[in-house]
Amino acid sequence: MIGLPLNSQYAIWRQPETIRLNSYNFANFMKFTLSNISCHFLIISTLLVSCNNIPDCDDPYTTELIVQFVDSLNTTSVDTILDSIWNTNNGYVYVENDTLSVVFLEVDPVGTKTTFIFAGEDIIDTLTVDYSKNQFLRSELCGIVQRFSNIRITYSTFSDTTLVTNDLLRNSINVQVFR
């Protein structure tokens, strides 16, 4: 081979080297590969987490008044035989010939007062509640939410009723009727 001067106008020709796979080359290759994999994993997981900003639209509030029938002596739930329960605001019948200790009754979403008629065991009782409504935009995806709060018993023909919770919350007793 002829030696050429090392300046920019001449290209340097080298004989190809034989690449040997030894432990040093393999270790460097693995370090490079593992660092690339971990870098890609970090980028992908960051993108997935940052794109998961969907709001939680689950609301603990409900539109149902929860009435529990309670034994007046030991304050435990008691099964009550009812022929029917109906809402005088919309005529909706909730129960027909059933035995139960807890009733979920839908309040009138338009008004601020709802009256329920309980018929059973040769007795007809009335329960009227009023409430306030709050409407607000929870988010663009969840939409408008309406919450019912400040529940009050304004009329009752039951011998004894107690307001337990004054907000309509899911799985929370609002009114106890003592039998």
Secondary structure, DSSP 8 states (H G I E B T S, - for coil): ------STTS------------HHHHHHHHHHHHHHHHHHHHHHHHHHHHH--------SB-SEEEEEEE-TTT--B--EEEEEEEETTT--EEEEEEEESEEEEE--SSSSEEEEEEEETTEEEEEEEEEEEEEEEEETTTEEEEEEEEEEEEEE-SS-EEE--SS-BTT---EEEE-
